[in-house]
Amino acid sequence: ICNEFERFSTYLTDIKVAVFYGGVSIKIHKDLLKNECPHIVVGTPGRILALAREKDLSLKNVRHFILDECDKMLESL
């Protein structure tokens, strides 16, 4: 998903895209949010939740929200 947004962003030069997932230091993600302020965020549910809970990622201005592999999340219910 992130690769597709990055591909589109070559035509929209003012759009910043960031991807957040586990296995990468959360500090790197926090610094990116603080310094880059991306317009489009792609991430795993766990990492997005962690960043939101720690108030590093504000969700108050979210206009669109896409869940990838939502069927796998619902299997555990």
N, CA, C and O atoms as a Maestro MAE file, in Angstrom:
{
 s_m_m2io_version
 :::
 2.0.0
}

f_m_ct {
 s_m_title
 :::
 protein
 m_atom[308] {
  # First column is atom index #
  i_m_mmod_type
  r_m_x_coord
  r_m_y_coord
  r_m_z_coord
  i_m_residue_number
  s_m_chain_name
  s_m_pdb_residue_name
  s_m_pdb_atom_name
  i_m_atomic_number
  :::
  1 25 0.841 -1.193 0.000 1 A "ILE " " N  " 7
  2 3 0.000 0.000 0.000 1 A "ILE " " CA " 6
  3 2 0.880 1.247 0.000 1 A "ILE " " C  " 6
  4 15 0.643 2.188 -0.758 1 A "ILE " " O  " 8
  5 25 1.878 1.242 0.844 2 A "CYS " " N  " 7
  6 3 2.763 2.410 0.917 2 A "CYS " " CA " 6
  7 2 3.444 2.664 -0.422 2 A "CYS " " C  " 6
  8 15 3.582 3.814 -0.840 2 A "CYS " " O  " 8
  9 25 3.868 1.604 -1.095 3 A "ASN " " N  " 7
  10 3 4.526 1.770 -2.400 3 A "ASN " " CA " 6
  11 2 3.608 2.440 -3.408 3 A "ASN " " C  " 6
  12 15 4.054 3.254 -4.216 3 A "ASN " " O  " 8
  13 25 2.329 2.099 -3.362 4 A "GLU " " N  " 7
  14 3 1.376 2.724 -4.289 4 A "GLU " " CA " 6
  15 2 1.217 4.208 -3.990 4 A "GLU " " C  " 6
  16 15 1.189 5.027 -4.909 4 A "GLU " " O  " 8
  17 25 1.111 4.563 -2.707 5 A "PHE " " N  " 7
  18 3 0.998 5.979 -2.357 5 A "PHE " " CA " 6
  19 2 2.265 6.735 -2.737 5 A "PHE " " C  " 6
  20 15 2.192 7.872 -3.202 5 A "PHE " " O  " 8
  21 25 3.422 6.115 -2.545 6 A "GLU " " N  " 7
  22 3 4.668 6.771 -2.944 6 A "GLU " " CA " 6
  23 2 4.715 6.970 -4.457 6 A "GLU " " C  " 6
  24 15 5.207 7.988 -4.944 6 A "GLU " " O  " 8
  25 25 4.205 6.002 -5.185 7 A "ARG " " N  " 7
  26 3 4.162 6.122 -6.648 7 A "ARG " " CA " 6
  27 2 3.266 7.291 -7.058 7 A "ARG " " C  " 6
  28 15 3.625 8.075 -7.936 7 A "ARG " " O  " 8
  29 25 2.099 7.402 -6.420 8 A "PHE " " N  " 7
  30 3 1.197 8.514 -6.727 8 A "PHE " " CA " 6
  31 2 1.794 9.848 -6.298 8 A "PHE " " C  " 6
  32 15 1.572 10.873 -6.943 8 A "PHE " " O  " 8
  33 25 2.550 9.828 -5.209 9 A "SER " " N  " 7
  34 3 3.086 11.083 -4.689 9 A "SER " " CA " 6
  35 2 4.153 11.684 -5.603 9 A "SER " " C  " 6
  36 15 4.516 12.848 -5.435 9 A "SER " " O  " 8
  37 25 4.662 10.913 -6.567 10 A "THR " " N  " 7
  38 3 5.600 11.504 -7.525 10 A "THR " " CA " 6
  39 2 4.901 12.554 -8.383 10 A "THR " " C  " 6
  40 15 5.541 13.463 -8.910 10 A "THR " " O  " 8
  41 25 3.594 12.422 -8.516 11 A "TYR " " N  " 7
  42 3 2.805 13.402 -9.269 11 A "TYR " " CA " 6
  43 2 2.227 14.486 -8.363 11 A "TYR " " C  " 6
  44 15 1.798 15.540 -8.832 11 A "TYR " " O  " 8
  45 25 2.224 14.215 -7.072 12 A "LEU " " N  " 7
  46 3 1.731 15.168 -6.076 12 A "LEU " " CA " 6
  47 2 2.906 15.502 -5.165 12 A "LEU " " C  " 6
  48 15 3.023 14.951 -4.071 12 A "LEU " " O  " 8
  49 25 3.756 16.382 -5.605 13 A "THR " " N  " 7
  50 3 5.039 16.610 -4.945 13 A "THR " " CA " 6
  51 2 4.929 17.157 -3.524 13 A "THR " " C  " 6
  52 15 5.884 17.050 -2.755 13 A "THR " " O  " 8
  53 25 3.803 17.731 -3.162 14 A "ASP " " N  " 7
  54 3 3.648 18.276 -1.814 14 A "ASP " " CA " 6
  55 2 3.154 17.244 -0.807 14 A "ASP " " C  " 6
  56 15 3.046 17.548 0.381 14 A "ASP " " O  " 8
  57 25 2.856 16.042 -1.255 15 A "ILE " " N  " 7
  58 3 2.319 14.997 -0.386 15 A "ILE " " CA " 6
  59 2 3.462 14.181 0.212 15 A "ILE " " C  " 6
  60 15 4.336 13.695 -0.505 15 A "ILE " " O  " 8
  61 25 3.441 14.038 1.551 16 A "LYS " " N  " 7
  62 3 4.447 13.231 2.248 16 A "LYS " " CA " 6
  63 2 3.794 11.943 2.735 16 A "LYS " " C  " 6
  64 15 2.707 11.968 3.313 16 A "LYS " " O  " 8
  65 25 4.461 10.823 2.498 17 A "VAL " " N  " 7
  66 3 3.959 9.504 2.880 17 A "VAL " " CA " 6
  67 2 4.926 8.891 3.884 17 A "VAL " " C  " 6
  68 15 6.142 8.990 3.722 17 A "VAL " " O  " 8
  69 25 4.379 8.254 4.927 18 A "ALA " " N  " 7
  70 3 5.210 7.555 5.914 18 A "ALA " " CA " 6
  71 2 4.607 6.191 6.191 18 A "ALA " " C  " 6
  72 15 3.390 6.015 6.138 18 A "ALA " " O  " 8
  73 25 5.467 5.229 6.488 19 A "VAL " " N  " 7
  74 3 5.008 3.882 6.813 19 A "VAL " " CA " 6
  75 2 5.543 3.509 8.195 19 A "VAL " " C  " 6
  76 15 6.709 3.744 8.509 19 A "VAL " " O  " 8
  77 25 4.659 2.918 9.021 20 A "PHE " " N  " 7
  78 3 5.014 2.539 10.387 20 A "PHE " " CA " 6
  79 2 4.649 1.088 10.634 20 A "PHE " " C  " 6
  80 15 3.512 0.676 10.401 20 A "PHE " " O  " 8
  81 25 5.616 0.316 11.105 21 A "TYR " " N  " 7
  82 3 5.379 -1.104 11.392 21 A "TYR " " CA " 6
  83 2 6.363 -1.563 12.460 21 A "TYR " " C  " 6
  84 15 7.379 -0.914 12.708 21 A "TYR " " O  " 8
  85 25 6.048 -2.676 13.078 22 A "GLY " " N  " 7
  86 3 6.907 -3.243 14.105 22 A "GLY " " CA " 6
  87 2 8.225 -3.724 13.523 22 A "GLY " " C  " 6
  88 15 8.360 -3.895 12.312 22 A "GLY " " O  " 8
  89 25 9.191 -3.939 14.400 23 A "GLY " " N  " 7
  90 3 10.512 -4.367 13.966 23 A "GLY " " CA " 6
  91 2 11.438 -3.199 13.700 23 A "GLY " " C  " 6
  92 15 12.637 -3.383 13.487 23 A "GLY " " O  " 8
  93 25 10.887 -2.005 13.712 24 A "VAL " " N  " 7
  94 3 11.653 -0.767 13.556 24 A "VAL " " CA " 6
  95 2 11.496 -0.001 14.858 24 A "VAL " " C  " 6
  96 15 10.419 -0.004 15.454 24 A "VAL " " O  " 8
  97 25 12.544 0.646 15.299 25 A "SER " " N  " 7
  98 3 12.488 1.412 16.542 25 A "SER " " CA " 6
  99 2 11.337 2.418 16.503 25 A "SER " " C  " 6
  100 15 11.199 3.191 15.555 25 A "SER " " O  " 8
  101 25 10.520 2.390 17.548 26 A "ILE " " N  " 7
  102 3 9.389 3.331 17.608 26 A "ILE " " CA " 6
  103 2 9.900 4.768 17.700 26 A "ILE " " C  " 6
  104 15 9.205 5.700 17.294 26 A "ILE " " O  " 8
  105 25 11.110 4.953 18.230 27 A "LYS " " N  " 7
  106 3 11.690 6.294 18.308 27 A "LYS " " CA " 6
  107 2 11.882 6.886 16.909 27 A "LYS " " C  " 6
  108 15 11.665 8.080 16.703 27 A "LYS " " O  " 8
  109 25 12.284 6.060 15.964 28 A "ILE " " N  " 7
  110 3 12.440 6.525 14.577 28 A "ILE " " CA " 6
  111 2 11.101 7.020 14.046 28 A "ILE " " C  " 6
  112 15 11.029 8.059 13.390 28 A "ILE " " O  " 8
  113 25 10.043 6.270 14.336 29 A "HIS " " N  " 7
  114 3 8.711 6.668 13.876 29 A "HIS " " CA " 6
  115 2 8.250 7.944 14.569 29 A "HIS " " C  " 6
  116 15 7.660 8.817 13.932 29 A "HIS " " O  " 8
  117 25 8.514 8.059 15.866 30 A "LYS " " N  " 7
  118 3 8.132 9.268 16.599 30 A "LYS " " CA " 6
  119 2 8.861 10.491 16.044 30 A "LYS " " C  " 6
  120 15 8.264 11.553 15.866 30 A "LYS " " O  " 8
  121 25 10.151 10.331 15.775 31 A "ASP " " N  " 7
  122 3 10.929 11.443 15.218 31 A "ASP " " CA " 6
  123 2 10.408 11.847 13.843 31 A "ASP " " C  " 6
  124 15 10.330 13.035 13.527 31 A "ASP " " O  " 8
  125 25 10.054 10.865 13.032 32 A "LEU " " N  " 7
  126 3 9.529 11.154 11.703 32 A "LEU " " CA " 6
  127 2 8.222 11.943 11.804 32 A "LEU " " C  " 6
  128 15 8.017 12.910 11.071 32 A "LEU " " O  " 8
  129 25 7.344 11.528 12.713 33 A "LEU " " N  " 7
  130 3 6.078 12.249 12.888 33 A "LEU " " CA " 6
  131 2 6.315 13.671 13.374 33 A "LEU " " C  " 6
  132 15 5.626 14.604 12.962 33 A "LEU " " O  " 8
  133 25 7.282 13.824 14.242 34 A "LYS " " N  " 7
  134 3 7.570 15.138 14.810 34 A "LYS " " CA " 6
  135 2 8.187 16.083 13.779 34 A "LYS " " C  " 6
  136 15 7.872 17.273 13.754 34 A "LYS " " O  " 8
  137 25 9.063 15.551 12.932 35 A "ASN " " N  " 7
  138 3 9.827 16.395 12.011 35 A "ASN " " CA " 6
  139 2 9.254 16.485 10.600 35 A "ASN " " C  " 6
  140 15 9.418 17.505 9.931 35 A "ASN " " O  " 8
  141 25 8.592 15.444 10.146 36 A "GLU " " N  " 7
  142 3 8.131 15.400 8.756 36 A "GLU " " CA " 6
  143 2 6.647 15.719 8.583 36 A "GLU " " C  " 6
  144 15 6.252 16.284 7.564 36 A "GLU " " O  " 8
  145 25 5.835 15.367 9.554 37 A "CYS " " N  " 7
  146 3 4.386 15.577 9.512 37 A "CYS " " CA " 6
  147 2 3.775 15.058 8.200 37 A "CYS " " C  " 6
  148 15 3.349 15.848 7.359 37 A "CYS " " O  " 8
  149 25 3.735 13.728 8.030 38 A "PRO " " N  " 7
  150 3 3.230 13.160 6.773 38 A "PRO " " CA " 6
  151 2 1.734 13.395 6.579 38 A "PRO " " C  " 6
  152 15 0.976 13.484 7.545 38 A "PRO " " O  " 8
  153 25 1.327 13.493 5.322 39 A "HIS " " N  " 7
  154 3 -0.085 13.628 4.976 39 A "HIS " " CA " 6
  155 2 -0.771 12.271 4.936 39 A "HIS " " C  " 6
  156 15 -1.949 12.149 5.271 39 A "HIS " " O  " 8
  157 25 -0.020 11.251 4.523 40 A "ILE " " N  " 7
  158 3 -0.551 9.893 4.412 40 A "ILE " " CA " 6
  159 2 0.291 8.980 5.282 40 A "ILE " " C  " 6
  160 15 1.515 8.940 5.161 40 A "ILE " " O  " 8
  161 25 -0.380 8.243 6.164 41 A "VAL " " N  " 7
  162 3 0.292 7.308 7.060 41 A "VAL " " CA " 6
  163 2 -0.211 5.909 6.752 41 A "VAL " " C  " 6
  164 15 -1.417 5.664 6.730 41 A "VAL " " O  " 8
  165 25 0.719 4.994 6.514 42 A "VAL " " N  " 7
  166 3 0.408 3.587 6.296 42 A "VAL " " CA " 6
  167 2 1.098 2.829 7.416 42 A "VAL " " C  " 6
  168 15 2.284 3.040 7.669 42 A "VAL " " O  " 8
  169 25 0.366 1.946 8.093 43 A "GLY " " N  " 7
  170 3 1.009 1.226 9.188 43 A "GLY " " CA " 6
  171 2 0.240 0.017 9.646 43 A "GLY " " C  " 6
  172 15 -0.929 -0.172 9.311 43 A "GLY " " O  " 8
  173 25 0.924 -0.797 10.420 44 A "THR " " N  " 7
  174 3 0.269 -1.957 11.010 44 A "THR " " CA " 6
  175 2 -0.615 -1.479 12.158 44 A "THR " " C  " 6
  176 15 -0.314 -0.467 12.790 44 A "THR " " O  " 8
  177 25 -1.704 -2.201 12.432 45 A "PRO " " N  " 7
  178 3 -2.604 -1.774 13.507 45 A "PRO " " CA " 6
  179 2 -1.891 -1.582 14.845 45 A "PRO " " C  " 6
  180 15 -2.164 -0.620 15.563 45 A "PRO " " O  " 8
  181 25 -0.982 -2.493 15.179 46 A "GLY " " N  " 7
  182 3 -0.275 -2.399 16.459 46 A "GLY " " CA " 6
  183 2 0.579 -1.154 16.581 46 A "GLY " " C  " 6
  184 15 0.579 -0.498 17.622 46 A "GLY " " O  " 8
  185 25 1.304 -0.824 15.527 47 A "ARG " " N  " 7
  186 3 2.185 0.348 15.586 47 A "ARG " " CA " 6
  187 2 1.380 1.641 15.567 47 A "ARG " " C  " 6
  188 15 1.715 2.588 16.278 47 A "ARG " " O  " 8
  189 25 0.326 1.691 14.765 48 A "ILE " " N  " 7
  190 3 -0.534 2.879 14.737 48 A "ILE " " CA " 6
  191 2 -1.174 3.090 16.104 48 A "ILE " " C  " 6
  192 15 -1.230 4.215 16.600 48 A "ILE " " O  " 8
  193 25 -1.654 2.015 16.707 49 A "LEU " " N  " 7
  194 3 -2.264 2.102 18.037 49 A "LEU " " CA " 6
  195 2 -1.253 2.596 19.065 49 A "LEU " " C  " 6
  196 15 -1.580 3.459 19.880 49 A "LEU " " O  " 8
  197 25 -0.039 2.069 19.042 50 A "ALA " " N  " 7
  198 3 0.993 2.492 19.993 50 A "ALA " " CA " 6
  199 2 1.314 3.976 19.835 50 A "ALA " " C  " 6
  200 15 1.434 4.693 20.829 50 A "ALA " " O  " 8
  201 25 1.452 4.435 18.611 51 A "LEU " " N  " 7
  202 3 1.757 5.847 18.370 51 A "LEU " " CA " 6
  203 2 0.595 6.745 18.782 51 A "LEU " " C  " 6
  204 15 0.811 7.843 19.295 51 A "LEU " " O  " 8
  205 25 -0.627 6.287 18.562 52 A "ALA " " N  " 7
  206 3 -1.804 7.079 18.951 52 A "ALA " " CA " 6
  207 2 -1.952 7.117 20.470 52 A "ALA " " C  " 6
  208 15 -2.240 8.169 21.039 52 A "ALA " " O  " 8
  209 25 -1.757 5.979 21.123 53 A "ARG " " N  " 7
  210 3 -1.883 5.934 22.592 53 A "ARG " " CA " 6
  211 2 -0.860 6.821 23.278 53 A "ARG " " C  " 6
  212 15 -1.149 7.428 24.309 53 A "ARG " " O  " 8
  213 25 0.328 6.895 22.712 54 A "GLU " " N  " 7
  214 3 1.380 7.725 23.299 54 A "GLU " " CA " 6
  215 2 1.294 9.173 22.817 54 A "GLU " " C  " 6
  216 15 2.170 9.988 23.106 54 A "GLU " " O  " 8
  217 25 0.229 9.478 22.082 55 A "LYS " " N  " 7
  218 3 -0.057 10.830 21.587 55 A "LYS " " CA " 6
  219 2 1.021 11.378 20.644 55 A "LYS " " C  " 6
  220 15 1.204 12.590 20.530 55 A "LYS " " O  " 8
  221 25 1.724 10.474 19.979 56 A "ASP " " N  " 7
  222 3 2.681 10.893 18.957 56 A "ASP " " CA " 6
  223 2 2.001 11.019 17.602 56 A "ASP " " C  " 6
  224 15 2.466 11.749 16.727 56 A "ASP " " O  " 8
  225 25 0.908 10.307 17.441 57 A "LEU " " N  " 7
  226 3 0.122 10.350 16.208 57 A "LEU " " CA " 6
  227 2 -1.286 10.804 16.567 57 A "LEU " " C  " 6
  228 15 -2.023 10.083 17.239 57 A "LEU " " O  " 8
  229 25 -1.653 11.981 16.125 58 A "SER " " N  " 7
  230 3 -2.994 12.501 16.376 58 A "SER " " CA " 6
  231 2 -3.942 11.987 15.298 58 A "SER " " C  " 6
  232 15 -3.639 12.046 14.106 58 A "SER " " O  " 8
  233 25 -5.075 11.492 15.729 59 A "LEU " " N  " 7
  234 3 -6.068 10.976 14.783 59 A "LEU " " CA " 6
  235 2 -7.240 11.937 14.598 59 A "LEU " " C  " 6
  236 15 -8.216 11.597 13.929 59 A "LEU " " O  " 8
  237 25 -7.154 13.121 15.176 60 A "LYS " " N  " 7
  238 3 -8.298 14.035 15.151 60 A "LYS " " CA " 6
  239 2 -8.608 14.592 13.765 60 A "LYS " " C  " 6
  240 15 -9.745 14.985 13.506 60 A "LYS " " O  " 8
  241 25 -7.632 14.634 12.880 61 A "ASN " " N  " 7
  242 3 -7.871 15.177 11.540 61 A "ASN " " CA " 6
  243 2 -7.925 14.108 10.459 61 A "ASN " " C  " 6
  244 15 -7.823 14.420 9.273 61 A "ASN " " O  " 8
  245 25 -8.083 12.856 10.857 62 A "VAL " " N  " 7
  246 3 -8.137 11.757 9.889 62 A "VAL " " CA " 6
  247 2 -9.410 11.883 9.060 62 A "VAL " " C  " 6
  248 15 -10.506 12.019 9.605 62 A "VAL " " O  " 8
  249 25 -9.255 11.838 7.742 63 A "ARG " " N  " 7
  250 3 -10.413 11.922 6.856 63 A "ARG " " CA " 6
  251 2 -10.756 10.570 6.254 63 A "ARG " " C  " 6
  252 15 -11.921 10.298 5.965 63 A "ARG " " O  " 8
  253 25 -9.755 9.720 6.063 64 A "HIS " " N  " 7
  254 3 -9.966 8.383 5.499 64 A "HIS " " CA " 6
  255 2 -9.118 7.403 6.295 64 A "HIS " " C  " 6
  256 15 -7.987 7.707 6.675 64 A "HIS " " O  " 8
  257 25 -9.677 6.228 6.542 65 A "PHE " " N  " 7
  258 3 -8.975 5.213 7.320 65 A "PHE " " CA " 6
  259 2 -9.156 3.880 6.615 65 A "PHE " " C  " 6
  260 15 -10.287 3.449 6.390 65 A "PHE " " O  " 8
  261 25 -8.070 3.228 6.267 66 A "ILE " " N  " 7
  262 3 -8.127 1.958 5.536 66 A "ILE " " CA " 6
  263 2 -7.455 0.879 6.365 66 A "ILE " " C  " 6
  264 15 -6.329 1.057 6.831 66 A "ILE " " O  " 8
  265 25 -8.139 -0.232 6.548 67 A "LEU " " N  " 7
  266 3 -7.566 -1.380 7.249 67 A "LEU " " CA " 6
  267 2 -7.253 -2.472 6.244 67 A "LEU " " C  " 6
  268 15 -8.143 -2.961 5.548 67 A "LEU " " O  " 8
  269 25 -6.000 -2.849 6.173 68 A "ASP " " N  " 7
  270 3 -5.590 -3.942 5.304 68 A "ASP " " CA " 6
  271 2 -5.697 -5.240 6.092 68 A "ASP " " C  " 6
  272 15 -5.384 -5.273 7.282 68 A "ASP " " O  " 8
  273 25 -6.130 -6.291 5.446 69 A "GLU " " N  " 7
  274 3 -6.274 -7.611 6.055 69 A "GLU " " CA " 6
  275 2 -7.200 -7.580 7.272 69 A "GLU " " C  " 6
  276 15 -6.935 -8.230 8.283 69 A "GLU " " O  " 8
  277 25 -8.273 -6.829 7.163 70 A "CYS " " N  " 7
  278 3 -9.247 -6.722 8.245 70 A "CYS " " CA " 6
  279 2 -9.858 -8.079 8.572 70 A "CYS " " C  " 6
  280 15 -10.216 -8.331 9.723 70 A "CYS " " O  " 8
  281 25 -9.984 -8.955 7.584 71 A "ASP " " N  " 7
  282 3 -10.554 -10.276 7.822 71 A "ASP " " CA " 6
  283 2 -9.741 -11.048 8.856 71 A "ASP " " C  " 6
  284 15 -10.313 -11.791 9.655 71 A "ASP " " O  " 8
  285 25 -8.425 -10.886 8.857 72 A "LYS " " N  " 7
  286 3 -7.587 -11.568 9.842 72 A "LYS " " CA " 6
  287 2 -7.807 -10.998 11.240 72 A "LYS " " C  " 6
  288 15 -7.729 -11.727 12.229 72 A "LYS " " O  " 8
  289 25 -8.081 -9.709 11.321 73 A "MET " " N  " 7
  290 3 -8.352 -9.091 12.617 73 A "MET " " CA " 6
  291 2 -9.675 -9.593 13.177 73 A "MET " " C  " 6
  292 15 -9.805 -9.789 14.385 73 A "MET " " O  " 8
  293 25 -10.655 -9.800 12.307 74 A "LEU " " N  " 7
  294 3 -11.971 -10.249 12.751 74 A "LEU " " CA " 6
  295 2 -11.990 -11.728 13.126 74 A "LEU " " C  " 6
  296 15 -12.868 -12.155 13.876 74 A "LEU " " O  " 8
  297 25 -11.048 -12.513 12.626 75 A "GLU " " N  " 7
  298 3 -10.996 -13.936 12.955 75 A "GLU " " CA " 6
  299 2 -10.818 -14.171 14.447 75 A "GLU " " C  " 6
  300 15 -11.294 -15.176 14.976 75 A "GLU " " O  " 8
  301 25 -10.142 -13.265 15.126 76 A "SER " " N  " 7
  302 3 -9.870 -13.455 16.548 76 A "SER " " CA " 6
  303 2 -11.043 -13.059 17.439 76 A "SER " " C  " 6
  304 15 -10.983 -13.260 18.652 76 A "SER " " O  " 8
  305 25 -12.094 -12.509 16.873 77 A "LEU " " N  " 7
  306 3 -13.263 -12.100 17.671 77 A "LEU " " CA " 6
  307 2 -14.159 -13.261 17.990 77 A "LEU " " C  " 6
  308 15 -15.182 -13.087 18.652 77 A "LEU " " O  " 8
  :::
 }
 m_bond[307] {
  # First column is bond index #
  i_m_from
  i_m_to
  i_m_order
  :::
  1 1 2 1
  2 2 3 1
  3 3 4 2
  4 3 5 1
  5 5 6 1
  6 6 7 1
  7 7 8 2
  8 7 9 1
  9 9 10 1
  10 10 11 1
  11 11 12 2
  12 11 13 1
  13 13 14 1
  14 14 15 1
  15 15 16 2
  16 15 17 1
  17 17 18 1
  18 18 19 1
  19 19 20 2
  20 19 21 1
  21 21 22 1
  22 22 23 1
  23 23 24 2
  24 23 25 1
  25 25 26 1
  26 26 27 1
  27 27 28 2
  28 27 29 1
  29 29 30 1
  30 30 31 1
  31 31 32 2
  32 31 33 1
  33 33 34 1
  34 34 35 1
  35 35 36 2
  36 35 37 1
  37 37 38 1
  38 38 39 1
  39 39 40 2
  40 39 41 1
  41 41 42 1
  42 42 43 1
  43 43 44 2
  44 43 45 1
  45 45 46 1
  46 46 47 1
  47 47 48 2
  48 47 49 1
  49 49 50 1
  50 50 51 1
  51 51 52 2
  52 51 53 1
  53 53 54 1
  54 54 55 1
  55 55 56 2
  56 55 57 1
  57 57 58 1
  58 58 59 1
  59 59 60 2
  60 59 61 1
  61 61 62 1
  62 62 63 1
  63 63 64 2
  64 63 65 1
  65 65 66 1
  66 66 67 1
  67 67 68 2
  68 67 69 1
  69 69 70 1
  70 70 71 1
  71 71 72 2
  72 71 73 1
  73 73 74 1
  74 74 75 1
  75 75 76 2
  76 75 77 1
  77 77 78 1
  78 78 79 1
  79 79 80 2
  80 79 81 1
  81 81 82 1
  82 82 83 1
  83 83 84 2
  84 83 85 1
  85 85 86 1
  86 86 87 1
  87 87 88 2
  88 87 89 1
  89 89 90 1
  90 90 91 1
  91 91 92 2
  92 91 93 1
  93 93 94 1
  94 94 95 1
  95 95 96 2
  96 95 97 1
  97 97 98 1
  98 98 99 1
  99 99 100 2
  100 99 101 1
  101 101 102 1
  102 102 103 1
  103 103 104 2
  104 103 105 1
  105 105 106 1
  106 106 107 1
  107 107 108 2
  108 107 109 1
  109 109 110 1
  110 110 111 1
  111 111 112 2
  112 111 113 1
  113 113 114 1
  114 114 115 1
  115 115 116 2
  116 115 117 1
  117 117 118 1
  118 118 119 1
  119 119 120 2
  120 119 121 1
  121 121 122 1
  122 122 123 1
  123 123 124 2
  124 123 125 1
  125 125 126 1
  126 126 127 1
  127 127 128 2
  128 127 129 1
  129 129 130 1
  130 130 131 1
  131 131 132 2
  132 131 133 1
  133 133 134 1
  134 134 135 1
  135 135 136 2
  136 135 137 1
  137 137 138 1
  138 138 139 1
  139 139 140 2
  140 139 141 1
  141 141 142 1
  142 142 143 1
  143 143 144 2
  144 143 145 1
  145 145 146 1
  146 146 147 1
  147 147 148 2
  148 147 149 1
  149 149 150 1
  150 150 151 1
  151 151 152 2
  152 151 153 1
  153 153 154 1
  154 154 155 1
  155 155 156 2
  156 155 157 1
  157 157 158 1
  158 158 159 1
  159 159 160 2
  160 159 161 1
  161 161 162 1
  162 162 163 1
  163 163 164 2
  164 163 165 1
  165 165 166 1
  166 166 167 1
  167 167 168 2
  168 167 169 1
  169 169 170 1
  170 170 171 1
  171 171 172 2
  172 171 173 1
  173 173 174 1
  174 174 175 1
  175 175 176 2
  176 175 177 1
  177 177 178 1
  178 178 179 1
  179 179 180 2
  180 179 181 1
  181 181 182 1
  182 182 183 1
  183 183 184 2
  184 183 185 1
  185 185 186 1
  186 186 187 1
  187 187 188 2
  188 187 189 1
  189 189 190 1
  190 190 191 1
  191 191 192 2
  192 191 193 1
  193 193 194 1
  194 194 195 1
  195 195 196 2
  196 195 197 1
  197 197 198 1
  198 198 199 1
  199 199 200 2
  200 199 201 1
  201 201 202 1
  202 202 203 1
  203 203 204 2
  204 203 205 1
  205 205 206 1
  206 206 207 1
  207 207 208 2
  208 207 209 1
  209 209 210 1
  210 210 211 1
  211 211 212 2
  212 211 213 1
  213 213 214 1
  214 214 215 1
  215 215 216 2
  216 215 217 1
  217 217 218 1
  218 218 219 1
  219 219 220 2
  220 219 221 1
  221 221 222 1
  222 222 223 1
  223 223 224 2
  224 223 225 1
  225 225 226 1
  226 226 227 1
  227 227 228 2
  228 227 229 1
  229 229 230 1
  230 230 231 1
  231 231 232 2
  232 231 233 1
  233 233 234 1
  234 234 235 1
  235 235 236 2
  236 235 237 1
  237 237 238 1
  238 238 239 1
  239 239 240 2
  240 239 241 1
  241 241 242 1
  242 242 243 1
  243 243 244 2
  244 243 245 1
  245 245 246 1
  246 246 247 1
  247 247 248 2
  248 247 249 1
  249 249 250 1
  250 250 251 1
  251 251 252 2
  252 251 253 1
  253 253 254 1
  254 254 255 1
  255 255 256 2
  256 255 257 1
  257 257 258 1
  258 258 259 1
  259 259 260 2
  260 259 261 1
  261 261 262 1
  262 262 263 1
  263 263 264 2
  264 263 265 1
  265 265 266 1
  266 266 267 1
  267 267 268 2
  268 267 269 1
  269 269 270 1
  270 270 271 1
  271 271 272 2
  272 271 273 1
  273 273 274 1
  274 274 275 1
  275 275 276 2
  276 275 277 1
  277 277 278 1
  278 278 279 1
  279 279 280 2
  280 279 281 1
  281 281 282 1
  282 282 283 1
  283 283 284 2
  284 283 285 1
  285 285 286 1
  286 286 287 1
  287 287 288 2
  288 287 289 1
  289 289 290 1
  290 290 291 1
  291 291 292 2
  292 291 293 1
  293 293 294 1
  294 294 295 1
  295 295 296 2
  296 295 297 1
  297 297 298 1
  298 298 299 1
  299 299 300 2
  300 299 301 1
  301 301 302 1
  302 302 303 1
  303 303 304 2
  304 303 305 1
  305 305 306 1
  306 306 307 1
  307 307 308 2
  :::
 }
}
